[in-house]
């Protein structure tokens, strides 16, 4: 009996990766711009999302994956003889985890939901670790227990290029956004205790990069024995600049892979954001 993984699109794992990843099923959240609804990553790519985000005056909204979508996936995978580990966005950010649990009620001993207490590439590194455990022969129940145990060691820190989308989302005032823009203030955020939190501010790109490095150091630095991932919103140029300006932030010869940031967090940070997910030492 093999282990299959089900993950939501808030992880920013995209359908194009499935052939490479193997035993992974992605369930999309819904993204709503005005009256138009899209399936995240299915008929709305990350690039298209940021283009719409920049053009729209209104903030897009997202809807959780419904229980019926999880149930359909469970039925298909269990009937094929798989055990299933489910990894979802933090239950404090979305009702998707609750949907996964409701649907799993009829598959006791076969389906094991995990509340990641994180999002985007934080979910991704948990998935990668889970897949490593499956390759070593660990069963679904044990994998789910291990992911739940280590999830509090997953850290996401990121720097934003603009305050505009924090203003749109109501997280800061218009006056604060204007003042910050005039002073070239770059905010930093982190996913901590299951929610997105402000982690500091810096003036200009160079100091923002140093702040990001400091935030990584605050957690003892990167555990290179575990999965690591970078992320960027729309354009990875600022991420590449960070890696060039702050080589001390990355001790390995080859940088970790970088993945596009999708709609769930992207709606609040806007294009130009970049960051890293890692297991703390």
LINWORA-V535375 format. One record per residue. RES is the residue in one small letter. OMEGA is omega in degrees with one decimal (999 if undefined). D_CENTER is the distance of its C-alpha to the mean C-alpha in whole Angstrom. Layout:
# LINWORA-V535375
res	omega	d_center
RES	OMEGA	D_CENTER
RES	OMEGA	D_CENTER
This chain:
# LINWORA-V535375
res	omega	d_center
x	-177.3	29
x	179.2	26
x	176.0	22
x	179.5	20
x	172.8	16
x	-177.9	15
x	179.7	11
x	-175.9	10
x	173.9	9
x	176.7	6
x	-175.3	4
x	164.8	6
x	-173.1	9
x	-176.1	12
x	-178.8	15
x	-178.3	17
x	-170.7	15
x	-178.3	17
x	179.5	20
x	-174.9	19
x	-179.0	17
x	-172.1	20
x	-178.9	19
x	174.5	16
x	178.6	16
x	175.1	13
x	-172.8	14
x	164.4	13
x	174.8	13
x	176.0	16
x	-175.1	15
x	171.0	19
x	-178.2	21
x	179.4	24
x	-174.3	26
x	-179.7	24
x	-179.8	21
x	171.3	19
x	-175.4	17
x	177.4	13
x	-179.2	13
x	176.0	17
x	172.5	19
x	179.8	17
x	177.9	15
x	179.0	13
x	178.9	16
x	179.0	18
x	-177.8	15
x	175.7	16
x	177.3	20
x	-179.9	20
x	-179.3	18
x	-177.0	21
x	-174.1	24
x	175.5	23
x	-177.8	25
x	175.4	23
x	173.2	19
x	175.5	17
x	176.5	16
x	177.6	14
x	-178.3	16
x	172.1	15
x	-177.4	15
x	179.0	19
x	-177.9	21
x	178.8	23
x	176.6	20
x	-177.6	19
x	178.8	23
x	179.1	24
x	179.9	21
x	-177.2	23
x	-178.7	26
x	-175.0	26
x	179.1	24
x	179.1	26
x	177.1	30
x	176.4	29
x	-179.1	29
x	160.0	25
x	-172.6	24
x	169.3	20
x	-178.0	17
x	178.4	15
x	-177.3	11
x	171.2	10
x	-179.5	8
x	178.4	10
x	177.7	13
x	178.3	14
x	-174.6	11
x	174.7	13
x	-175.6	15
x	178.7	14
x	179.6	14
x	175.7	18
x	-178.2	18
x	-179.7	18
x	178.4	20
x	-177.9	23
x	-177.2	23
x	-175.5	23
x	-178.6	26
x	-175.9	28
x	-178.8	27
x	-179.4	28
x	-179.4	28
x	-174.7	26
x	-173.7	22
x	179.7	20
x	177.0	17
x	172.0	15
x	-174.3	13
x	-173.6	10
x	177.3	10
x	-178.6	7
x	175.9	4
x	-174.5	0
x	171.7	4
x	173.0	5
x	-177.2	5
x	-177.3	7
x	172.9	9
x	176.7	10
x	-178.5	11
x	178.0	13
x	177.8	15
x	179.5	16
x	174.5	17
x	179.9	19
x	178.4	21
x	179.4	21
x	177.8	23
x	175.9	25
x	-179.9	26
x	179.6	25
x	-173.6	25
x	-177.3	22
x	179.8	23
x	177.5	23
x	179.5	20
x	179.1	18
x	179.8	20
x	179.2	19
x	177.3	16
x	-179.1	16
x	-173.1	19
x	-173.3	16
x	-179.7	13
x	176.8	15
x	177.8	15
x	-179.5	11
x	170.9	11
x	173.1	9
x	-175.1	11
x	176.5	11
x	-179.6	14
x	179.2	15
x	-175.4	18
x	175.1	19
x	-172.2	20
x	-172.2	21
x	169.1	18
x	176.5	18
x	-179.8	21
x	-179.0	21
x	177.3	18
x	-177.9	21
x	174.1	20
x	-178.6	22
x	176.6	26
x	-179.6	27
x	178.6	30
x	179.5	27
x	-179.6	25
x	179.3	28
x	179.6	29
x	178.9	26
x	-179.8	26
x	-178.6	30
x	-179.0	29
x	179.2	26
x	178.1	24
x	179.5	21
x	172.9	18
x	178.3	16
x	172.1	13
x	171.1	11
x	-173.7	9
x	-179.0	13
x	174.1	14
x	-179.4	12
x	177.4	12
x	-176.9	11
x	171.8	14
x	-177.5	16
x	179.4	17
x	177.2	20
x	176.7	21
x	-179.5	23
x	179.9	26
x	-174.4	25
x	-176.6	23
x	179.3	25
x	176.2	24
x	178.2	21
x	177.1	20
x	177.5	22
x	179.2	21
x	177.0	17
x	179.1	19
x	178.8	21
x	175.6	18
x	-179.7	17
x	-179.5	21
x	178.8	21
x	177.4	19
x	179.7	21
x	-172.8	19
x	171.2	17
x	-174.3	18
x	176.2	19
x	-179.2	20
x	179.8	17
x	179.2	14
x	177.7	12
x	170.1	10
x	174.7	10
x	176.9	9
x	-179.2	11
x	174.7	12
x	-174.8	14
x	-175.2	17
x	-177.0	16
x	-179.0	19
x	174.3	18
x	178.5	16
x	177.0	19
x	177.2	21
x	-178.1	20
x	178.4	20
x	-175.5	24
x	-174.4	25
x	-179.1	23
x	179.4	24
x	-179.6	24
x	-176.2	20
x	-171.6	20
x	-177.1	23
x	-178.1	23
x	-179.4	25
x	178.5	22
x	173.5	19
x	177.5	15
x	179.2	14
x	-176.3	12
x	-179.9	10
x	177.2	10
x	-176.4	7
x	-166.7	8
x	-170.3	10
x	175.5	8
x	-177.1	7
x	-179.9	10
x	-176.4	12
x	-176.1	13
x	178.2	13
x	-179.9	14
x	178.4	15
x	177.7	16
x	176.7	13
x	-177.8	12
x	-174.4	11
x	170.3	10
x	-178.5	8
x	170.8	12
x	179.0	14
x	179.1	17
x	999	20
